[in-house]
């Protein structure tokens, strides 16, 4: 009986230890932009969204730009990559 209690205590300790070592927040997952658009998230330090502090965007060429602090208040942006007038 004592051996059973020791095993139970060991299994419980391992379970609690794994919870303590688990990441506090899940990794942020960003979706791909729709074809012909550039999109991403801009992050702000205030609710009025006047002080930008970071972002995660994808431009029209598919290049991912990731900078600053990605926490706080966020706004999702999407813009068309439509071709403007070319040179004459």
C-alpha positions in Angstrom: 0.0 0.0 0.0 2.8 2.4 0.8 4.4 1.8 -2.6 1.1 2.7 -4.3 0.9 5.9 -2.4 4.5 6.8 -3.3 3.8 6.2 -7.0 0.6 8.3 -6.8 2.5 11.1 -5.1 5.2 11.0 -7.8 2.7 11.0 -10.7 0.9 14.0 -9.0 4.2 15.9 -8.6 5.1 15.4 -12.2 1.7 16.5 -13.3 1.8 19.7 -11.2 5.4 20.4 -12.4 4.4 20.2 -16.0 1.6 22.7 -15.4 4.1 25.1 -13.8 6.6 24.8 -16.7 3.9 25.2 -19.4 3.9 28.6 -21.2 1.6 31.2 -19.6 0.2 32.4 -23.0 -0.2 30.5 -26.2 1.9 31.5 -29.2 0.2 34.0 -31.4 -0.9 32.6 -34.7 -1.4 34.9 -37.7 -3.3 33.9 -40.7 -2.2 34.5 -44.3 -3.5 37.5 -46.3 -6.0 37.0 -49.0 -4.6 37.0 -52.5 -4.0 40.5 -53.8 -3.9 42.1 -50.4 -1.5 43.2 -47.7 -2.7 42.7 -44.2 -1.6 42.5 -40.6 -2.0 43.6 -37.0 -0.9 46.9 -35.5 -0.5 47.1 -31.7 -1.0 50.2 -29.6 -0.3 51.0 -26.0 -3.5 52.9 -25.4 -7.3 52.3 -26.1 -7.5 55.4 -28.3 -4.9 53.8 -30.5 -2.7 56.9 -30.8 0.7 55.3 -29.8 1.7 52.4 -32.0 4.1 50.1 -30.3 4.4 47.1 -32.7 3.0 45.2 -35.6 2.9 42.0 -37.6 2.2 42.6 -41.3 2.6 41.0 -44.7 3.2 43.2 -47.7 2.1 42.6 -51.3 5.3 40.6 -52.1 4.6 38.2 -49.2 7.3 39.6 -46.9 6.4 39.4 -43.2 7.4 42.4 -41.1 7.4 41.8 -37.4 8.4 44.5 -35.0 8.0 46.1 -31.6 5.8 45.0 -28.7 2.9 42.8 -29.8 0.6 43.4 -26.9 -2.0 45.8 -25.7 -4.7 47.1 -28.1 -4.8 45.9 -31.6 -6.3 46.7 -35.0 -6.4 44.4 -38.0 -5.6 46.1 -41.3 -6.2 45.0 -44.9 -5.3 46.9 -48.1 -5.6 46.0 -51.7 -2.3 45.5 -53.7 -4.1 46.9 -56.8 -1.7 48.2 -59.4 -1.8 51.9 -59.7 -1.1 53.8 -62.8 2.2 52.9 -64.4 4.9 55.2 -65.8 3.9 57.0 -69.0 
